[in-house]
Amino acid sequence: MTTTHAPAPPIGKAAVGALGALAVSTGALESVVTPTLPLLQRELDMSPAEGALLSIVLLVTGALITPIAGKLGDRYGGKRVVVRLMAVVCAGGLVSALAPNLPVLLLGQVLQGAMVGALPLSFILVRAHLPAGESKVAIGVVSGLFVGGAMAGTLAAGPVAEGLSRHWMFALPTFAVIGATMLVHRLMPHDPPRRTDGAGIDWPGLVLLSGTLVTLMLVLGLGADLVAQPLVLLGLVVLLAAFGTGWVAVERRAASPMVDLRMLTRPAVGKSCVLTFLICVGTSAATYLVPQLFAVPADTYGFGASATEIGFFLLPGALAASLAGPISGIGVRRLGSRAVVTAGVLLMAVGLLGLAAAHTEIWHLVVGKALVALANGLCVTAMVTRTATSVDLGDTGIATGLVLVTRVIGFAVGVQVTGAILTAGTPSGSKIPAESAFVAGFVLAAAVTALSLLVVRTMSKGVKE
């Protein structure tokens, strides 16, 4: 059941800026674990399996909270939900900053995973308070700033952890999230709820999706190690199939499903999810492999770069990612989503193949990573904008939540697969992967990215289908 409410009051640049600040700070807090995982493993005496768990727990919990956050935002109003969600994130950041051991740090990361739900809530607010044309640009700006914040966190985490401590690399972006949340609370007017069906949270769906995602990560992360134990691997695959099948069955029957799978039957939403998954698998390869390649000792085929040097080398990519969102928003408005996505896919494929063919000089990696970062921002922002503007206003949070969950899953799958390629390509008794493993990772990512062109061809030229 839906009700008609008075139009939400318009907002100015200050309110959009507050949402942008929140996107930057949450993006930075989301990204600090990946570049500092070896440091955390040493300081907390973690095994490789525990390190893998730490690296994915935020992504998994984020994928779970995103559709719930979007749904609640549609039902109760975006501002009301985003402020409460950010309170959970801030608590998680402080727990991570103060964590004396791995279990407490894992708890902090679970709470921080709520931050992934901030983007669909931001889109609800933007669409509620801005005209259609301006909302497309604003969505692009907010999405781009989130990507830029994530890159900034990746750049700064290592130097902060080494120069101060691991505690400060969590504390500093958490303080920024607290400040940005206060700005949103102060500057953003309340938006009326768009859905009033009153149904509760789909707890069976949440549990089954949790099991599906956790089992998927275990299969991808431990698959290579479990080849010698085929029964264990088979058991995990069967469990994954059971969780996935059960979740789909529950969601189809639920009166108020956690994820409205019927939304995927809409061409604009379904195609956006497929494209986002493929593109994020390709992006994650460069995100994971390029820093690893920089760190390979200089007396082999790498560069022996320190954490500070790696951050400097990745700066062009960070700038490209932060600019991609606004550029994509403007491009979608003027040229349509298909043109922007096509350009982004081709650019990413060229960047990945270039990295596979030429990676003997630092500038090869710098340029290649920047191309991939720019292409990813163009594509994902265009997909989110296309989805947000192709559904009814009351379905904005649910639809964009689906795309953003797909983004998280695609990135997690890509990282796990490329990590497995490096592990398989590491000679016995050595800690350095063979150069061919990096080449294989880049080529596979380019092939997956190129596959997305088959979907792009079926898209309409405009935003709506």
Secondary structure, 3 states (H helix, E strand, C coil): CCCCCCCCCCCCHHHHHHHHHHHHHHHHHHCCHHHHHHHHHHHCCCCHHHHHHHHHHHHHHHHHHHHHHHHHHHHHCHHHHHHHHHHHHHHHHHHHHHCCCHHHHHHHHHHHHHHHHHHHHHHHHHHHHCCHHHHHHHHHHHHHHHHHHHHHHHHHHHHHHHHCCHHHHHHHHHHHHHHHHHHHHHHCCCCCCCCCCCCCCCHHHHHHHHHHHHHHHHHHHHCCCCCCCHHHHHHHHHHHHHHHHHHHHHHHHCCCCCCCHHHHHCHHHHHHHHHHHHHHHHHHHHHHHHHHHHHCCCCCCCCCCCHHHHHHHCHHHHHHHHHHHHHHHHHHHHHCHHHHHHHHHHHHHHHHHHHHHCCCCHHHHHHHHHHHHHHHHHHHHHHHHHHHCCCCHHHHHHHHHHHHHHHHHHHHHHHHHHHHHHHHCCCCCCCCCCHHHHHHHHHHHHHHHHHHHHHHCCCCCCCCC
